[in-house]
């Protein structure tokens, strides 16, 4: 390692009052990654929530980069929480007034949080970004700045570094919707390093600068893709086509997590395969949002993630940044359209986009809407009425957000998206059931299993970590919980004791069963299981409390409620996930358990066919 710097509140000896939440662990890493190229990584060890409120098990990082040619460029800054440490470290590396160019990959605050501070130190710096990003920055920094808008094919030559003899010539690639509409990639022809910000990243905090252990980071890489990039699979493929035209890429310098170098073919291949799979077929849902308004970005991503879980295609559409012709095509060709409450009396350009959206709707579409919670929204019932002006079918009830969105609100949005995704894939699902050979179908149905209820609950530990303790007796806005009936369960290991559970990809509980998460397997008893079975087999509305009216024992197991009428329970921790065509196979170690009645037997499920439960 060429040069490593560390700064952490815990290392400064800051006193913590009794009962106060511990200071989050924040540190910095500064290392050379190529000729004349330095990575400055802000390590956020304890962050537990991000973006659409999906949980982080391993924290995250915010990566920025210095490239010195004849002139010097800084690529992205860092999160505002690193103000007291990142800026001094940058000043150790270079006088900010000697930085000629700031390349802004995109303007989300976790990457642009310190741009204003940099402008304070160097008002003459030129900001290079997409046209949309520059517009967003004007509203963020509230001061004039020099700028240069770039798009695919544009170049920036920093000149040749006199010491190394390397010419650092940057080529830019437009990558809208990965995962913001303003994103650009930057390729340095001198080093072969491609700077992609969010794309190909992962929320994983460790001292490893590069992807030295693919097995350790692969689950987080996939989870990140599913949450943020999967809903824009079509845009991913378009960006990768542009990447294919570049010379050899030696490193993908991501904005979050370790940089991708040692197993680059694996990661790029995964993105290509996953995105191609999500882009098959013509039917898709257009989930619209208004960038940088209220909670549109995060809520739309939660809805889109739910749609994708059901195997349906989805496309996120920014009403503010998408041009009229593309907006009309994306909305008009969609099988379903979901829109937010837009700002009342918004700017003329946005109002024109809303008019284009409404004009592009057709009677055959499913439609739905959600509260943006932006503070100046059109009433959601007014928006819902406008959407159904042509007699369109309602995909789900309007998602009303009555407070700053909590994890339960994001869960409700995701579950509503899954319901919509199931509507879009219903014919495909029925066709698949009918396609299986009749004799094979009957034979497969003779494979029996027990009857269980899997339960899980996770408390919201806040944006920057800090546990809130065991789950409360009732689900709240600061917790997300779910449950499902399971039959495909088997013991899988003796030492340590382990089980496998098959979970359909469109199950709501799947999001609570990532690697490192805990859940409870409740074993139903043969002589007293019908009432529990009927309760948990019914269809719940999005966000509904699965445990209302059910006798539960709280605080017994870490992962979730124990059912009071269950024969036994096992407290489990997810260790691995194996992906199947329509199910995840979850392998979990069993950490605790107990039996209520040693004389009773487990309920058994006998099917007659194998093409459905």
NORDA-V80891 format. One record per residue. N is the residue number from 1. RES is the residue in one small letter. NEAR is the number of other C-alpha atoms within 8 Angstrom. Layout:
n=N res=RES near=NEAR
n=N res=RES near=NEAR
//
This chain:
n=1 res=x near=5
n=2 res=x near=6
n=3 res=x near=8
n=4 res=x near=9
n=5 res=x near=9
n=6 res=x near=7
n=7 res=x near=9
n=8 res=x near=9
n=9 res=x near=11
n=10 res=x near=8
n=11 res=x near=7
n=12 res=x near=6
n=13 res=x near=6
n=14 res=x near=7
n=15 res=x near=4
n=16 res=x near=8
n=17 res=x near=5
n=18 res=x near=4
n=19 res=x near=4
n=20 res=x near=6
n=21 res=x near=6
n=22 res=x near=6
n=23 res=x near=7
n=24 res=x near=11
n=25 res=x near=10
n=26 res=x near=12
n=27 res=x near=11
n=28 res=x near=14
n=29 res=x near=14
n=30 res=x near=12
n=31 res=x near=11
n=32 res=x near=12
n=33 res=x near=7
n=34 res=x near=7
n=35 res=x near=8
n=36 res=x near=10
n=37 res=x near=11
n=38 res=x near=12
n=39 res=x near=13
n=40 res=x near=12
n=41 res=x near=11
n=42 res=x near=14
n=43 res=x near=13
n=44 res=x near=14
n=45 res=x near=13
n=46 res=x near=11
n=47 res=x near=14
n=48 res=x near=14
n=49 res=x near=13
n=50 res=x near=10
n=51 res=x near=6
n=52 res=x near=10
n=53 res=x near=9
n=54 res=x near=8
n=55 res=x near=7
n=56 res=x near=11
n=57 res=x near=7
n=58 res=x near=11
n=59 res=x near=13
n=60 res=x near=16
n=61 res=x near=15
n=62 res=x near=15
n=63 res=x near=16
n=64 res=x near=13
n=65 res=x near=11
n=66 res=x near=12
n=67 res=x near=12
n=68 res=x near=12
n=69 res=x near=14
n=70 res=x near=9
n=71 res=x near=9
n=72 res=x near=13
n=73 res=x near=13
n=74 res=x near=13
n=75 res=x near=12
n=76 res=x near=13
n=77 res=x near=12
n=78 res=x near=15
n=79 res=x near=13
n=80 res=x near=9
n=81 res=x near=5
n=82 res=x near=11
n=83 res=x near=9
n=84 res=x near=7
n=85 res=x near=9
n=86 res=x near=11
n=87 res=x near=9
n=88 res=x near=8
n=89 res=x near=9
n=90 res=x near=10
n=91 res=x near=9
n=92 res=x near=7
n=93 res=x near=6
n=94 res=x near=8
n=95 res=x near=9
n=96 res=x near=10
n=97 res=x near=9
n=98 res=x near=7
n=99 res=x near=14
n=100 res=x near=11
n=101 res=x near=11
n=102 res=x near=13
n=103 res=x near=11
n=104 res=x near=12
n=105 res=x near=14
n=106 res=x near=13
n=107 res=x near=11
n=108 res=x near=8
n=109 res=x near=8
n=110 res=x near=9
n=111 res=x near=15
n=112 res=x near=14
n=113 res=x near=12
n=114 res=x near=12
n=115 res=x near=9
n=116 res=x near=8
n=117 res=x near=7
n=118 res=x near=10
n=119 res=x near=11
n=120 res=x near=7
n=121 res=x near=8
n=122 res=x near=10
n=123 res=x near=8
n=124 res=x near=9
n=125 res=x near=13
n=126 res=x near=11
n=127 res=x near=12
n=128 res=x near=12
n=129 res=x near=15
n=130 res=x near=13
n=131 res=x near=10
n=132 res=x near=9
n=133 res=x near=13
n=134 res=x near=11
n=135 res=x near=8
n=136 res=x near=9
n=137 res=x near=9
n=138 res=x near=10
n=139 res=x near=7
n=140 res=x near=6
n=141 res=x near=8
n=142 res=x near=6
n=143 res=x near=5
n=144 res=x near=5
n=145 res=x near=10
n=146 res=x near=8
n=147 res=x near=9
n=148 res=x near=8
n=149 res=x near=9
n=150 res=x near=10
n=151 res=x near=11
n=152 res=x near=8
n=153 res=x near=7
n=154 res=x near=9
n=155 res=x near=8
n=156 res=x near=7
n=157 res=x near=8
n=158 res=x near=14
n=159 res=x near=10
n=160 res=x near=10
n=161 res=x near=13
n=162 res=x near=8
n=163 res=x near=4
n=164 res=x near=7
n=165 res=x near=7
n=166 res=x near=10
n=167 res=x near=12
n=168 res=x near=16
n=169 res=x near=12
n=170 res=x near=12
n=171 res=x near=13
n=172 res=x near=14
n=173 res=x near=15
n=174 res=x near=11
n=175 res=x near=14
n=176 res=x near=11
n=177 res=x near=11
n=178 res=x near=14
n=179 res=x near=11
n=180 res=x near=10
n=181 res=x near=12
n=182 res=x near=14
n=183 res=x near=15
n=184 res=x near=15
n=185 res=x near=13
n=186 res=x near=12
n=187 res=x near=12
n=188 res=x near=12
n=189 res=x near=12
n=190 res=x near=8
n=191 res=x near=9
n=192 res=x near=12
n=193 res=x near=12
n=194 res=x near=13
n=195 res=x near=11
n=196 res=x near=14
n=197 res=x near=12
n=198 res=x near=11
n=199 res=x near=10
n=200 res=x near=12
n=201 res=x near=13
n=202 res=x near=13
n=203 res=x near=14
n=204 res=x near=14
n=205 res=x near=13
n=206 res=x near=9
n=207 res=x near=5
n=208 res=x near=7
n=209 res=x near=7
n=210 res=x near=9
n=211 res=x near=13
n=212 res=x near=6
n=213 res=x near=6
n=214 res=x near=8
n=215 res=x near=6
n=216 res=x near=6
n=217 res=x near=10
n=218 res=x near=8
n=219 res=x near=10
n=220 res=x near=10
n=221 res=x near=12
n=222 res=x near=8
n=223 res=x near=8
n=224 res=x near=12
n=225 res=x near=12
n=226 res=x near=10
n=227 res=x near=13
n=228 res=x near=12
n=229 res=x near=13
n=230 res=x near=13
n=231 res=x near=15
n=232 res=x near=14
n=233 res=x near=14
n=234 res=x near=10
n=235 res=x near=11
n=236 res=x near=14
n=237 res=x near=11
n=238 res=x near=9
n=239 res=x near=11
n=240 res=x near=9
n=241 res=x near=8
n=242 res=x near=9
n=243 res=x near=8
n=244 res=x near=7
n=245 res=x near=6
n=246 res=x near=7
n=247 res=x near=7
n=248 res=x near=5
n=249 res=x near=9
n=250 res=x near=9
n=251 res=x near=11
n=252 res=x near=14
n=253 res=x near=11
n=254 res=x near=16
n=255 res=x near=15
n=256 res=x near=14
n=257 res=x near=15
n=258 res=x near=14
n=259 res=x near=11
n=260 res=x near=13
n=261 res=x near=10
n=262 res=x near=7
n=263 res=x near=9
n=264 res=x near=10
n=265 res=x near=6
n=266 res=x near=7
n=267 res=x near=10
n=268 res=x near=9
n=269 res=x near=8
n=270 res=x near=8
n=271 res=x near=11
n=272 res=x near=11
n=273 res=x near=8
n=274 res=x near=10
n=275 res=x near=13
n=276 res=x near=11
n=277 res=x near=7
n=278 res=x near=12
n=279 res=x near=9
n=280 res=x near=7
n=281 res=x near=5
n=282 res=x near=4
n=283 res=x near=9
n=284 res=x near=12
n=285 res=x near=14
n=286 res=x near=15
n=287 res=x near=14
n=288 res=x near=13
n=289 res=x near=13
n=290 res=x near=12
n=291 res=x near=12
n=292 res=x near=7
n=293 res=x near=9
n=294 res=x near=9
n=295 res=x near=11
n=296 res=x near=14
n=297 res=x near=12
n=298 res=x near=10
n=299 res=x near=12
n=300 res=x near=12
n=301 res=x near=13
n=302 res=x near=15
n=303 res=x near=15
n=304 res=x near=15
n=305 res=x near=16
n=306 res=x near=17
n=307 res=x near=19
n=308 res=x near=15
n=309 res=x near=12
n=310 res=x near=13
n=311 res=x near=11
n=312 res=x near=15
n=313 res=x near=15
n=314 res=x near=13
n=315 res=x near=13
n=316 res=x near=14
n=317 res=x near=11
n=318 res=x near=11
n=319 res=x near=13
n=320 res=x near=9
n=321 res=x near=8
n=322 res=x near=9
n=323 res=x near=6
n=324 res=x near=8
n=325 res=x near=6
n=326 res=x near=8
n=327 res=x near=14
n=328 res=x near=12
n=329 res=x near=9
n=330 res=x near=10
n=331 res=x near=12
n=332 res=x near=9
n=333 res=x near=6
n=334 res=x near=12
n=335 res=x near=12
n=336 res=x near=11
n=337 res=x near=14
n=338 res=x near=12
n=339 res=x near=10
n=340 res=x near=12
n=341 res=x near=14
n=342 res=x near=9
n=343 res=x near=9
n=344 res=x near=7
n=345 res=x near=5
n=346 res=x near=8
n=347 res=x near=6
n=348 res=x near=6
n=349 res=x near=7
n=350 res=x near=10
n=351 res=x near=10
n=352 res=x near=8
n=353 res=x near=12
n=354 res=x near=9
n=355 res=x near=8
n=356 res=x near=11
n=357 res=x near=11
n=358 res=x near=9
n=359 res=x near=7
n=360 res=x near=10
n=361 res=x near=11
n=362 res=x near=8
n=363 res=x near=8
n=364 res=x near=7
n=365 res=x near=12
n=366 res=x near=11
n=367 res=x near=14
n=368 res=x near=14
n=369 res=x near=14
n=370 res=x near=13
n=371 res=x near=12
n=372 res=x near=14
n=373 res=x near=14
n=374 res=x near=9
n=375 res=x near=5
n=376 res=x near=7
n=377 res=x near=13
n=378 res=x near=10
n=379 res=x near=7
n=380 res=x near=13
n=381 res=x near=7
n=382 res=x near=8
n=383 res=x near=11
n=384 res=x near=11
n=385 res=x near=8
n=386 res=x near=8
n=387 res=x near=12
n=388 res=x near=11
n=389 res=x near=7
n=390 res=x near=8
n=391 res=x near=6
n=392 res=x near=13
n=393 res=x near=10
n=394 res=x near=9
n=395 res=x near=10
n=396 res=x near=9
n=397 res=x near=7
n=398 res=x near=11
n=399 res=x near=8
n=400 res=x near=7
n=401 res=x near=11
n=402 res=x near=6
n=403 res=x near=6
n=404 res=x near=6
n=405 res=x near=10
n=406 res=x near=9
n=407 res=x near=12
n=408 res=x near=13
n=409 res=x near=11
n=410 res=x near=13
n=411 res=x near=12
n=412 res=x near=11
n=413 res=x near=15
n=414 res=x near=15
n=415 res=x near=13
n=416 res=x near=13
n=417 res=x near=14
n=418 res=x near=16
n=419 res=x near=13
n=420 res=x near=11
n=421 res=x near=16
n=422 res=x near=12
n=423 res=x near=7
n=424 res=x near=11
n=425 res=x near=11
n=426 res=x near=8
n=427 res=x near=7
n=428 res=x near=7
n=429 res=x near=8
n=430 res=x near=8
n=431 res=x near=8
n=432 res=x near=8
n=433 res=x near=9
n=434 res=x near=6
n=435 res=x near=6
n=436 res=x near=9
n=437 res=x near=6
n=438 res=x near=6
n=439 res=x near=6
n=440 res=x near=9
n=441 res=x near=12
n=442 res=x near=11
n=443 res=x near=10
n=444 res=x near=9
n=445 res=x near=13
n=446 res=x near=11
n=447 res=x near=8
n=448 res=x near=9
n=449 res=x near=10
n=450 res=x near=11
n=451 res=x near=13
n=452 res=x near=11
n=453 res=x near=13
n=454 res=x near=12
n=455 res=x near=17
n=456 res=x near=16
n=457 res=x near=14
n=458 res=x near=11
n=459 res=x near=12
n=460 res=x near=10
n=461 res=x near=11
n=462 res=x near=8
n=463 res=x near=8
n=464 res=x near=10
n=465 res=x near=11
n=466 res=x near=8
n=467 res=x near=7
n=468 res=x near=7
n=469 res=x near=5
n=470 res=x near=7
n=471 res=x near=12
n=472 res=x near=6
n=473 res=x near=5
n=474 res=x near=5
n=475 res=x near=9
n=476 res=x near=7
n=477 res=x near=9
n=478 res=x near=9
n=479 res=x near=13
n=480 res=x near=14
n=481 res=x near=14
n=482 res=x near=12
n=483 res=x near=11
n=484 res=x near=11
n=485 res=x near=11
n=486 res=x near=12
n=487 res=x near=9
n=488 res=x near=8
n=489 res=x near=11
n=490 res=x near=7
n=491 res=x near=8
n=492 res=x near=9
n=493 res=x near=8
n=494 res=x near=6
n=495 res=x near=5
n=496 res=x near=7
n=497 res=x near=11
n=498 res=x near=13
n=499 res=x near=13
n=500 res=x near=12
n=501 res=x near=11
n=502 res=x near=11
n=503 res=x near=11
n=504 res=x near=9
n=505 res=x near=10
n=506 res=x near=10
n=507 res=x near=9
n=508 res=x near=7
n=509 res=x near=12
n=510 res=x near=11
n=511 res=x near=6
n=512 res=x near=13
n=513 res=x near=13
n=514 res=x near=9
n=515 res=x near=10
n=516 res=x near=9
n=517 res=x near=10
n=518 res=x near=14
n=519 res=x near=17
n=520 res=x near=16
n=521 res=x near=12
n=522 res=x near=15
n=523 res=x near=13
n=524 res=x near=15
n=525 res=x near=12
n=526 res=x near=10
n=527 res=x near=7
n=528 res=x near=8
n=529 res=x near=11
n=530 res=x near=6
n=531 res=x near=7
n=532 res=x near=7
n=533 res=x near=9
n=534 res=x near=8
n=535 res=x near=7
n=536 res=x near=11
n=537 res=x near=8
n=538 res=x near=6
n=539 res=x near=4
n=540 res=x near=7
n=541 res=x near=6
n=542 res=x near=10
n=543 res=x near=11
n=544 res=x near=7
n=545 res=x near=8
n=546 res=x near=9
n=547 res=x near=7
n=548 res=x near=5
n=549 res=x near=4
n=550 res=x near=6
n=551 res=x near=8
n=552 res=x near=9
n=553 res=x near=9
n=554 res=x near=11
n=555 res=x near=8
n=556 res=x near=7
n=557 res=x near=11
n=558 res=x near=9
n=559 res=x near=15
n=560 res=x near=15
n=561 res=x near=14
n=562 res=x near=14
n=563 res=x near=10
n=564 res=x near=7
n=565 res=x near=7
n=566 res=x near=13
n=567 res=x near=14
n=568 res=x near=12
n=569 res=x near=13
n=570 res=x near=12
n=571 res=x near=15
n=572 res=x near=14
n=573 res=x near=14
n=574 res=x near=16
n=575 res=x near=10
n=576 res=x near=8
n=577 res=x near=12
n=578 res=x near=7
n=579 res=x near=7
n=580 res=x near=7
n=581 res=x near=4
n=582 res=x near=6
n=583 res=x near=10
n=584 res=x near=12
n=585 res=x near=12
n=586 res=x near=14
n=587 res=x near=13
n=588 res=x near=12
n=589 res=x near=12
n=590 res=x near=13
n=591 res=x near=9
n=592 res=x near=8
n=593 res=x near=9
n=594 res=x near=7
n=595 res=x near=8
n=596 res=x near=7
n=597 res=x near=7
n=598 res=x near=5
n=599 res=x near=4
n=600 res=x near=9
n=601 res=x near=8
n=602 res=x near=11
n=603 res=x near=12
n=604 res=x near=9
n=605 res=x near=9
n=606 res=x near=9
n=607 res=x near=10
n=608 res=x near=7
n=609 res=x near=11
n=610 res=x near=13
n=611 res=x near=8
n=612 res=x near=5
n=613 res=x near=4
//
